[in-house]
């Protein structure tokens, strides 16, 4: 038996995406900050317009902590 090593999260929004970012309203770092955190955990992340419209954020994270090398 092979145990899974990655978990996947894929939230999406319905409707048509323009492909343009909405004006920033907060003080966070949005996708840049999220990308940095996901990569620091050894994961992968992509974001963009969905095939059927809307917006898709696809994130895969290791289920076990990465070993420092």
C-alpha positions as CSV (number, residue, x, y, z in Angstrom):
1,X,0.0,0.0,0.0
2,X,1.3,3.5,-0.9
3,X,0.3,6.3,1.4
4,X,-0.5,9.7,-0.1
5,X,2.2,12.3,0.2
6,X,0.4,15.4,-1.0
7,X,-2.9,17.1,-0.2
8,X,-4.6,19.3,-2.8
9,X,-6.9,22.4,-2.3
10,X,-8.6,23.9,-5.4
11,X,-11.0,26.7,-4.5
12,X,-12.7,28.5,-7.5
13,X,-15.2,31.3,-8.2
14,X,-18.0,31.1,-10.7
15,X,-18.6,33.5,-13.5
16,X,-16.4,35.2,-16.0
17,X,-12.9,36.3,-15.1
18,X,-11.4,39.2,-16.8
19,X,-7.8,38.1,-16.2
20,X,-7.1,41.4,-14.5
21,X,-6.4,41.8,-10.8
22,X,-8.9,43.7,-8.7
23,X,-7.6,46.9,-7.0
24,X,-5.9,46.1,-3.7
25,X,-7.9,47.0,-0.6
26,X,-5.8,45.5,2.2
27,X,-2.3,45.5,3.5
28,X,-1.5,41.9,2.7
29,X,0.6,40.5,-0.1
30,X,-2.1,38.5,-1.8
31,X,-1.0,35.8,-4.2
32,X,2.7,36.8,-3.8
33,X,2.5,36.1,-0.1
34,X,0.5,33.0,-0.5
35,X,2.9,31.7,-3.1
36,X,5.9,32.3,-0.8
37,X,4.2,30.4,2.1
38,X,3.1,27.4,-0.1
39,X,6.7,27.1,-1.5
40,X,8.2,27.4,1.9
41,X,6.2,24.3,2.9
42,X,7.4,22.4,-0.2
43,X,4.2,22.9,-2.1
44,X,3.1,24.2,-5.5
45,X,0.5,26.8,-6.4
46,X,-1.1,28.1,-9.6
47,X,-3.8,30.7,-10.1
48,X,-5.7,32.0,-13.1
49,X,-8.9,32.0,-15.1
50,X,-10.8,28.7,-15.0
51,X,-11.6,26.8,-18.2
52,X,-15.4,27.4,-17.7
53,X,-14.9,31.0,-16.5
54,X,-14.3,32.2,-13.0
55,X,-11.0,32.0,-11.2
56,X,-9.1,28.9,-9.9
57,X,-6.4,28.6,-7.3
58,X,-4.8,25.2,-7.3
59,X,-2.5,24.4,-4.4
60,X,-0.8,21.1,-3.5
61,X,1.0,20.7,-0.2
62,X,3.0,17.9,1.3
63,X,1.2,15.9,3.9
64,X,4.4,15.5,5.9
65,X,6.7,18.3,6.8
66,X,9.7,18.8,4.4
67,X,13.0,17.6,5.7
68,X,15.6,20.4,5.9
69,X,18.7,19.5,3.7
